[in-house]
């Protein structure tokens, strides 16, 4: 007579696993198990450097310019010239306790067909220098008279100085990388006004930083 014990053992083992799973079925649902596995895969990818490549991809592919070259960051055409560091540059910047200034000279041309506020240029320019506060836009000052620039007329070349404040407790930079962003002219979804919006990094330029020449 055939031995039926193996056939009975398999259902018993299956029933045992069902009971065990039943104890945690409200926690280990198939959906949650799948989610846990997905998180594990993503974590392994991150540890192997996969996410680092993705996160730094934009920085690695951002075009670079060179000092005194002409480059576009809408709505402006720009020629970034020199960078200086110092305690003052009268009448644009006066001595202030605990403050060192970073100056970058730029020839600015408004390439659009209407006057454009200088705040658009200010929002477009960023530097990564220890002691320079993140998210603080530089002042835009005209070289001609040392006064703040308010707007740029179309097709007029205006030499300006971009001015950042640096914590004087930090060492003066020997070089600086300036990132310029381009804007898009579009209608606001809030009030239907048209303006240059949505700055996106367009290119970078690295300059040596000199001391402000003695007056």
C-alpha positions in Angstrom: 0.0 0.0 0.0 1.3 3.4 -1.0 2.6 5.7 1.8 0.6 8.9 1.8 2.6 10.6 4.5 4.5 13.0 2.1 1.2 14.2 0.6 -0.1 15.1 4.1 3.2 16.8 5.2 3.1 19.4 2.4 -0.3 20.7 3.3 0.7 20.8 7.0 3.8 22.8 6.2 1.8 25.1 4.0 -0.8 25.6 6.7 1.9 26.3 9.2 3.3 29.1 7.0 -0.2 30.5 6.5 -0.7 30.7 10.2 2.6 32.4 10.7 1.9 34.9 8.0 -1.5 35.5 9.4 0.0 36.8 12.6 1.7 39.7 10.8 -0.5 40.0 7.7 -1.8 43.3 8.9 1.8 44.6 8.9 3.5 42.6 6.2 1.0 43.1 3.4 2.2 42.2 -0.1 2.3 46.0 -0.9 4.4 46.8 2.1 6.8 43.9 1.4 7.2 45.2 -2.1 7.9 48.7 -0.8 10.5 47.4 1.6 12.3 45.6 -1.2 12.2 48.7 -3.3 13.7 50.9 -0.5 16.4 48.3 0.0 17.3 48.4 -3.7 17.4 52.2 -3.7 19.5 52.2 -0.6 22.0 49.8 -2.1 22.1 52.0 -5.3 22.8 55.0 -3.1 25.6 53.3 -1.2 27.2 52.4 -4.5 27.2 56.0 -5.7 24.4 55.8 -8.2 22.4 58.6 -6.6 25.5 60.8 -6.3 26.0 60.6 -10.0 22.4 61.6 -10.6 22.5 64.5 -8.1 25.7 66.0 -9.4 24.9 65.4 -13.1 23.7 69.0 -13.6 26.7 70.5 -12.0 29.1 68.4 -14.1 27.4 69.3 -17.4 26.9 73.0 -16.7 28.8 74.9 -19.4 31.7 77.1 -18.4 32.8 80.5 -19.7 36.1 82.3 -19.4 36.9 85.8 -18.1 36.3 88.5 -20.7 34.3 86.2 -22.9 30.7 87.1 -24.0 28.0 84.8 -22.7 24.2 84.9 -22.5 22.0 84.5 -19.4 18.6 85.6 -20.6 17.7 88.4 -20.8 21.3 89.6 -20.6 24.5 89.4 -22.6 27.4 89.5 -20.2 31.1 89.9 -20.2 32.5 88.9 -16.8 35.8 90.6 -16.3 37.6 90.6 -12.9 37.1 89.8 -9.3 38.5 91.7 -6.3 38.4 91.4 -2.5 38.8 94.2 0.0 37.4 96.2 2.9 36.1 99.1 0.8 35.5 100.4 -2.7 34.2 104.0 -2.3 31.7 105.2 -3.1 30.1 101.8 -3.7 31.2 100.0 -0.5 32.5 101.6 2.8 34.4 99.9 5.6 32.1 97.9 8.0 33.2 96.0 11.1 33.5 92.3 10.5 32.9 92.6 6.7 35.1 92.0 3.7 33.7 92.6 0.3 33.8 90.5 -2.9 33.6 92.5 -6.1 33.0 91.1 -9.6 33.1 93.5 -12.6 30.7 92.7 -15.4 29.7 94.5 -18.7 25.9 94.1 -18.9 23.8 94.4 -22.0 20.0 94.0 -21.8 19.3 91.8 -24.9 15.5 92.1 -24.6 13.3 94.7 -26.2 12.2 96.4 -23.0 13.8 97.9 -19.9 14.7 95.2 -17.3 15.1 95.6 -13.6 18.6 95.1 -12.1 17.0 92.7 -9.6 16.8 90.2 -12.4 20.6 90.3 -12.8 21.1 90.2 -9.0 19.0 87.1 -8.7 20.9 85.5 -11.5 24.4 85.8 -9.9 25.6 83.4 -7.2 29.0 82.6 -5.7 30.1 79.8 -3.4 32.5 81.4 -1.0 33.0 80.6 2.7 31.6 83.5 4.7 29.2 84.7 2.0 25.6 84.1 3.1 23.6 81.7 1.0 20.6 83.1 -0.8 21.7 86.7 -0.4 21.7 88.5 -3.8 24.6 90.8 -4.6 24.2 94.6 -5.0 24.5 95.9 -8.5 26.4 99.1 -8.7 27.3 101.2 -11.8 31.0 101.6 -12.5 30.3 105.1 -13.9 29.2 106.7 -10.7 29.2 104.1 -7.9 25.4 104.3 -7.6 23.0 101.4 -7.5 21.7 100.3 -10.9 17.9 100.2 -11.0 17.3 99.0 -14.6 18.9 98.3 -17.9 17.7 99.7 -21.2 17.8 97.5 -24.3 21.1 97.3 -26.2 23.1 99.6 -23.9 26.3 98.3 -22.5 26.5 99.1 -18.8 29.7 98.3 -16.8 28.6 97.2 -13.2 30.1 95.8 -10.1 28.4 92.9 -8.3 29.1 93.2 -4.6 28.8 90.5 -1.9 29.6 90.8 1.8 31.9 88.1 3.3 32.5 87.4 6.9 35.9 88.9 7.6 36.7 86.0 10.0 36.9 83.8 6.9 40.0 83.9 4.7 39.9 86.1 1.6 39.2 83.9 -1.4 42.0 83.5 -4.0 39.6 82.4 -6.7 35.8 82.5 -7.1 33.3 80.6 -9.3 30.4 82.7 -10.5 27.2 80.9 -11.6 24.9 82.8 -13.8 21.3 81.8 -14.3 19.0 82.6 -17.3 15.4 83.6 -16.9 12.2 82.8 -18.8 9.8 85.6 -19.9 6.4 84.3 -19.0 3.0 85.2 -17.7 2.4 84.8 -13.9 -0.2 82.3 -12.9 -1.1 84.5 -10.0 -1.8 87.9 -11.5 -1.3 87.5 -15.3 1.6 89.9 -15.3 4.5 89.2 -17.6 8.0 89.2 -16.2 11.4 87.4 -16.3 11.0 84.4 -14.0 12.2 80.9 -13.1 16.0 81.4 -13.0 17.9 78.3 -14.0 21.8 78.0 -13.9 23.1 78.6 -17.4 26.9 78.6 -17.0 29.8 79.2 -14.7 33.0 81.2 -14.9 36.0 81.0 -12.5 38.2 84.0 -11.9 41.3 84.7 -9.8 40.5 87.1 -6.9 42.9 90.1 -6.6 43.1 92.7 -3.9 41.3 96.0 -4.4 43.9 98.4 -5.8 45.1 101.1 -3.4 43.4 104.4 -4.1 
